[in-house]
Amino acid sequence: MSTDRLAQLRNMLAEDPGDKFLRYGIALELKRAGDMEAAAADLEQLLRDDPAYIPCYYQLALVLADLGRTTEAMEACSAGALQCIVTGDRKARAELLALKSELEDA
């Protein structure tokens, strides 16, 4: 991870604290850097603030699985799949359910 990129994203977020995409981007940068705990915490907070931010569920499930928190990862998939029904996002729902199935089989 480029610490410059992370710093740049954080500076941009300081200018616009409500920008969900920047928050998501920071979490993904943390994930790329291997800081899975921080990435999980950021994704979980983003979902508490905006449960309809669908991409977070998949990434959160991946991070939780990497941390060995498989049950929580499957719960993230289930919660995201339900939220996809509300938002009408069939593609994301299918991806989340497929990931949940992979986690169950692992």
C-alpha positions in Angstrom: 0.0 0.0 0.0 1.1 3.4 -0.7 1.0 5.4 2.6 0.7 8.4 0.3 -2.5 7.1 -1.2 -4.0 6.4 2.2 -2.9 9.8 3.4 -4.4 11.4 0.3 -7.7 9.5 0.8 -7.8 10.5 4.5 -7.1 14.2 3.6 -10.0 14.1 1.0 -12.2 12.5 3.7 -11.4 15.3 6.1 -12.7 17.8 3.5 -15.9 15.7 3.0 -16.5 13.5 6.0 -19.8 12.2 4.6 -18.3 10.7 1.5 -19.0 7.0 1.7 -16.9 6.2 -1.3 -13.8 7.7 0.3 -14.5 5.7 3.5 -14.9 2.6 1.5 -11.7 3.4 -0.4 -9.8 3.8 2.8 -11.0 0.4 4.1 -9.8 -1.2 0.8 -6.4 0.4 1.1 -6.1 -0.9 4.7 -7.1 -4.3 3.4 -4.4 -4.1 0.7 -1.9 -3.2 3.3 -2.8 -6.3 5.3 -4.4 -4.3 8.2 -7.5 -6.5 8.2 -8.6 -5.5 11.7 -8.7 -1.8 10.7 -10.3 -2.6 7.4 -13.0 -4.7 9.1 -13.7 -1.9 11.7 -14.0 0.7 9.0 -16.3 -1.4 6.8 -18.5 -2.3 9.9 -18.8 1.3 10.8 -19.7 2.3 7.3 -22.5 -0.3 7.3 -23.8 0.9 10.6 -23.9 4.4 9.1 -25.4 3.2 5.8 -26.7 -0.3 5.7 -27.6 0.1 2.0 -24.0 0.5 0.9 -24.0 -2.9 -0.7 -20.3 -3.2 -1.8 -19.2 -3.2 1.9 -20.9 -6.5 2.7 -18.8 -8.5 0.2 -15.6 -6.9 1.2 -16.4 -7.2 4.9 -17.1 -10.9 4.4 -13.8 -11.4 2.7 -11.9 -9.5 5.4 -13.6 -11.4 8.2 -12.9 -14.7 6.5 -9.2 -13.7 6.2 -9.3 -13.0 10.0 -10.7 -16.5 10.6 -14.1 -15.1 11.6 -16.0 -17.3 9.2 -19.3 -17.2 11.1 -19.3 -13.4 11.1 -18.3 -13.5 7.4 -21.3 -15.6 6.6 -23.5 -13.3 8.6 -22.2 -10.3 6.6 -23.1 -12.2 3.4 -26.6 -12.9 4.7 -27.2 -9.3 5.9 -26.0 -8.0 2.5 -28.2 -10.5 0.6 -31.2 -9.2 2.5 -30.2 -5.6 1.9 -30.0 -6.4 -1.8 -33.6 -7.5 -1.8 -34.5 -4.0 -0.4 -32.3 -2.2 -3.0 -33.1 -4.6 -5.9 -29.5 -5.5 -6.6 -29.8 -9.0 -7.9 -26.2 -9.3 -9.1 -24.7 -8.4 -5.7 -27.2 -10.7 -4.0 -26.1 -13.6 -6.1 -22.4 -12.8 -5.4 -23.0 -12.6 -1.7 -24.9 -15.9 -1.6 -22.2 -17.6 -3.7 -19.5 -16.3 -1.3 -21.6 -17.5 1.7 -21.9 -21.0 0.1 -18.1 -21.1 -0.4 -17.5 -20.1 3.2 -19.9 -22.8 4.4 -18.1 -25.4 2.3 -14.6 -24.4 3.5 
